[in-house]
Each structure stands twice: as structure tokens, then as C-alpha cells.
Amino acid sequence: MKAMLLKKQGQPLVYKDVPDPLPKENQVLLRVLSCGVCRTDLHIIDGDLKSPKKSLIPGHEIVGEVIGLGVNANQFSIGDRVGVPWLGWTCGECYYCQTDRENLCDKALFTGYQLDGGFAEMAVADERYCFLMDSHYSDIEAAPLLCAGLIGYRALMLSDDGERLGIYGFGAAAHIIAQIATHDGSEVYAFTQEGDIQAQDFARQLGALWVGSSKDMPPQLLDAAIIFAPVGALVPLALKATSKGATVVCAGIHMSDIPSIPYSLLWGERTLRSVANLTHADGLAFMALVSNFPIKISSVVYPLSQLTRRYLILELGG
């Protein structure tokens, strides 16, 4: 099959022929229909996230058709359309797995990082971490739901879903979560890079009540804030923009260092927390939600052979 291969971090992806994958126990074999591109892919390629699988096929927002079943794989049938997220395998035996927090498993393996992903014509995946995809969404529309949507949804749940929600970084995850938050009755305050008129207009189109630069203070203090941009310097800005008792959630897998925070910004029982991956329960809840409340997905489509690092930088602003 054709695939985009990461031979060495810091070097370009290579488009080449590789052996077709074979499903092992509890795995499904997929014909890849689409695969989303995430900023985490760029972090892996550039070496910000260390020790990926050797000769890695990146990509962790996979939509695929089941074309083969490994031993004991019985959750899906040939022809099913399923999605594969970032969390690709856990041990099932540790304290975290046994308490339904498998997202914290110390032995966890991740799609497109320690496991080959979807920048290819075929892929294999553990059926325990796959989800049936609602037919309302096309293959292209469904892909962003598997990371931008899922991780964004967990971040929203951990933010305590305040009445006034700030979103820092208005990209893939934000454009999905803003729709869910406004549908649930929250006021969305969107913070973008200074002068990014396109992102600000996009936020307004999706129902943001207020739009401004990440350096601006909102007209009212926020009940919660989610930081999707991987910029540690946004943390003190978000804390400053929130009211007492608010929660600020850092929703990126990788973030630059957080600068010194005056205690006065954290005081007042504000909570600062991170999001680590997702649980299977998160996935089921999110997929049920987006089945009943269709999300409008904005996307740009590129062929597999054009997934170069240059393209990733242009699209993700790396």
C-alpha cells in the first residue's frame, strides 16, 4: 500500500510503498477513507514528542471501512465504517484502567505515535478503541470528530461547562466545541492571535458572543476557559480573564512552558488542569451527542501524497 512514512524526526515524511498491514488479535483491518491532520502530528514529526515508533505512519483521526478481522475481533462487521482516535491501546489491568480512567494508563499506546496511523491506504486498530461513525457525516466531516471533537469534548466536560466560556485558539477543536457550547446555552468568548481576522470572523459565524485577541480582556469575567493553542503563555492570560471559582483547561497534548504565575491569578479557588487523552466512555458519549446534534464541519481536503511537513506548517501555523 501507499503511505506517508516518518523515518526520522525532524526530516520530511516520505511517500512510498510499504507492506499491507495484517490484523492481530482483537484488531480490525481498515481501508482508510479519510484521516484528519492534527497539530500533534506536527509535534511528532518535529520531535517535540519523543520516541515515536520506528518508521512511523502518522495520523490519528482515521475513518475507515472494516475489510478484515483479527482473531477474537467481534465488535464490528465487514463493511462497517468506524473511527480510530489518538488513544489506541491500554493494558486493561492497571489501577487507572480498572477505575475507568484508561486515558491515564502508564502503558498506553497512541495511534500515529507508537502505533501506525492513518496516513496510508490501510490501517489496523484495536477494536476496543474504535467507534461506529454516524452516517450523517461524510468521511471527510467525520475525521475531525476523532481528535478535535473528542479531546475538545473532554476539555469541555472538565471545564464544568460554565455559562461564560472562553476559548483560546480558534482552530479545529474550537470550531466543534463552540457549536456544542452555544447549543447548550453557554456564551462563547473566542480569543485568537492578534489580527487574525479570518479566525475571528469564523468564530462569529459559529455563534461566538465576543471575539478578540488573546491579549484582550473579555467584557465580563469568564466562568471557564479552554486553551487549545499549545502556548503556555496563554495560561496566565486565561486565569486573569476568569472569575473566582473558574476552571482553566489546557487541552493540548504538547504545550510550551508555562511562565511564572502570580498567586493572585490562581487565588479565589480557580482551578488549572490538563486534559490527558480520552476514555472510551468519552467517545461513546460524544458520538451519541453529535448523532443527535449535527455539527457543521469545516475542512480542506488534500491527497495523501501531499501530506508534507511544509503543508502541515501552512495548514496548522507551526
HURAGI-V735324 format. One record per residue. PHI is phi in whole degrees, -180 to 180 (none if undefined). BURIAL is 1 if it has 16 or more other ideal C-beta (glycine too) atoms within 10 Angstrom, else 0. Layout:
# HURAGI-V735324
phi-><PHI & PHI>
burial-><BURIAL & BURIAL>
This chain:
# HURAGI-V735324
phi-><none & -87 & -155 & -97 & -114 & -99 & -78 & -151 & -61 & 91 & -113 & -64 & -67 & -116 & -90 & -156 & -82 & -134 & -61 & -61 & -74 & -119 & -74 & -94 & -58 & 67 & -108 & -112 & -98 & -120 & -87 & -70 & -94 & -164 & -147 & -72 & -110 & -120 & -58 & -60 & -59 & -66 & -62 & -69 & -62 & -82 & 94 & -67 & -103 & -84 & 56 & -74 & -57 & -67 & 49 & -81 & -99 & -72 & 105 & -133 & -126 & -95 & -114 & -145 & -97 & -69 & -121 & -163 & -129 & -81 & -58 & 66 & -85 & -139 & -83 & -130 & -117 & -56 & 98 & -64 & -102 & -127 & -115 & -120 & -97 & -61 & -73 & -109 & -167 & -138 & -73 & 77 & -121 & -76 & -57 & -69 & -64 & -74 & -114 & 59 & -125 & -63 & -64 & -103 & -56 & -69 & -103 & -58 & -119 & -120 & -64 & 72 & -139 & -95 & -121 & -60 & -110 & -107 & -79 & -163 & -81 & -141 & -155 & -117 & -154 & -67 & -63 & -66 & -117 & -111 & -131 & -64 & -100 & -63 & -70 & -62 & -101 & -69 & -58 & -69 & -68 & -73 & -57 & -64 & -64 & -84 & -141 & -54 & -74 & -66 & -68 & -62 & -64 & -63 & -61 & -64 & -64 & -76 & -82 & 69 & 51 & -68 & -65 & -112 & -110 & -95 & -125 & -102 & 93 & -105 & -119 & -61 & -65 & -61 & -72 & -84 & -68 & -59 & -67 & -66 & -64 & -68 & -62 & -85 & 97 & -82 & -91 & -102 & -115 & -102 & -114 & -125 & -61 & -60 & 83 & -82 & -62 & -62 & -65 & -67 & -63 & -62 & -62 & -63 & -61 & -95 & 101 & -62 & -74 & -142 & -134 & -162 & -76 & -64 & -88 & -83 & -92 & -70 & -66 & -134 & -66 & -88 & -83 & -161 & -145 & -120 & -105 & -92 & -70 & -82 & -122 & -61 & -64 & -76 & -61 & -63 & -65 & -68 & -61 & -64 & -85 & -106 & -88 & -58 & 79 & -78 & -120 & -114 & -111 & -93 & -104 & -97 & -68 & -129 & -141 & -66 & -60 & -85 & -71 & -56 & -114 & -60 & -59 & -61 & -76 & -91 & -61 & 91 & 58 & -74 & -119 & -116 & -145 & -108 & -113 & -116 & 67 & -155 & -106 & -62 & -62 & -57 & -62 & -63 & -65 & -67 & -65 & -66 & -63 & -74 & -74 & -91 & -131 & -59 & -93 & -86 & -102 & -101 & -149 & -123 & -105 & -131 & -70 & -53 & -66 & -99 & -80 & -90 & -62 & -60 & -63 & -61 & -64 & -63 & -79 & -103 & 70 & -73>
burial-><0 & 0 & 1 & 1 & 1 & 1 & 0 & 0 & 1 & 0 & 0 & 0 & 1 & 0 & 1 & 0 & 0 & 1 & 0 & 0 & 1 & 0 & 1 & 0 & 0 & 1 & 1 & 1 & 1 & 1 & 0 & 1 & 1 & 1 & 1 & 1 & 1 & 1 & 1 & 1 & 1 & 1 & 1 & 1 & 1 & 1 & 0 & 1 & 1 & 0 & 0 & 1 & 1 & 0 & 0 & 1 & 1 & 1 & 1 & 1 & 1 & 1 & 1 & 1 & 1 & 1 & 0 & 1 & 1 & 1 & 0 & 0 & 1 & 0 & 0 & 1 & 0 & 0 & 0 & 1 & 1 & 1 & 1 & 1 & 1 & 1 & 1 & 1 & 1 & 1 & 0 & 0 & 0 & 1 & 0 & 1 & 1 & 0 & 0 & 0 & 1 & 1 & 1 & 0 & 1 & 0 & 0 & 1 & 1 & 1 & 1 & 1 & 1 & 0 & 1 & 1 & 1 & 1 & 1 & 1 & 1 & 1 & 1 & 1 & 1 & 1 & 1 & 1 & 1 & 1 & 1 & 0 & 1 & 1 & 0 & 0 & 1 & 0 & 1 & 0 & 1 & 1 & 1 & 1 & 1 & 1 & 1 & 1 & 1 & 1 & 1 & 1 & 1 & 1 & 1 & 1 & 0 & 1 & 1 & 0 & 1 & 1 & 0 & 1 & 1 & 1 & 1 & 1 & 1 & 1 & 1 & 1 & 1 & 1 & 1 & 1 & 1 & 1 & 1 & 1 & 1 & 1 & 0 & 0 & 0 & 1 & 1 & 1 & 1 & 1 & 1 & 1 & 0 & 0 & 0 & 1 & 0 & 0 & 1 & 1 & 0 & 1 & 1 & 0 & 0 & 1 & 0 & 1 & 1 & 1 & 1 & 1 & 0 & 1 & 0 & 0 & 0 & 1 & 0 & 0 & 0 & 1 & 1 & 1 & 1 & 1 & 1 & 1 & 1 & 1 & 1 & 0 & 0 & 1 & 1 & 1 & 1 & 1 & 1 & 0 & 1 & 1 & 0 & 0 & 0 & 1 & 1 & 1 & 1 & 1 & 1 & 1 & 1 & 0 & 1 & 0 & 0 & 0 & 0 & 0 & 0 & 0 & 0 & 0 & 1 & 0 & 0 & 0 & 0 & 1 & 1 & 1 & 0 & 0 & 1 & 1 & 1 & 1 & 1 & 1 & 0 & 1 & 1 & 0 & 0 & 1 & 1 & 0 & 0 & 1 & 0 & 0 & 0 & 0 & 1 & 0 & 1 & 0 & 0 & 0 & 0 & 0 & 0 & 1 & 0 & 0 & 1 & 1 & 1 & 0 & 0 & 1 & 0 & 0 & 1 & 1 & 0 & 0>
